[in-house]
């Protein structure tokens, strides 16, 4: 299955692409890119783990996703807006993979989102910035492969 789709959200439209069948995995890209950066990196990784439906999401104002004038940024969206703001915890497996030297989306900021997830792994790669999948590809691939293997 290969589908390009979009859905309405409170502050605009979110574009996403679905590849494969099986257990759903939502994939968010780095700021300043779009879903295609993650697709190009992760599809070779997923070729070893075929039981997953990959849902590549364009963040607000990236790729084909749009925002309204009321949008205040992804921090506001993920921490202060419905449905996330009312959730005390999110009980789904998740992998947070972050570069320690990322000055755009600092790892400490992402830890605030991570704290809501009760079944998540939080990996901070030293020597990597915002494009850790390029800067530390082998280490990033190992983290993703290990996480996917645990989910199978």
Steps between C-alpha positions, in 0.01 A plus 500: 500500500631843406278800569543877521235644731413802712284567802352812655638598842416801719773719345506388136546184295754226557633309200619143547605204293427135585725215387450135581265297717511384860566671831483879453813707559470880487816672376574870552777672308757761600399866488584661168441182295190296418390136515719409200820538706380236746360278224834498314688414821258252659360294213829306467487438877137385481589255222630277782180550701205451264216472753453874541275760342715812472317831532734781399362831625580850375520722808290820497630750240732237345464318169132493403368573852343841558439719804256774593591840642408372849776237497762585767762233429551130554570540874156657537346234276649196674496620861215749532238410235228236495524206494848504656448757775228298673702179498689419816670209329521334161522122526648398165851391407709790370859567401647846552828532308667837552840661439662643813641793303166581332465876549168513310298249706713448808488157662391649832191653333410163348527342843190696605298321229667167580389518865137449389585164341493207742657248259765701317873483439694828509832492313728803489791458258812694593678660207176539304294808433169550326581262212612205711390252235773647278758592766483170694330267251643172630414579862154632406429189290604276790258681734212467254578136416517405869173678577320342204630154591360547852160594350478189278 
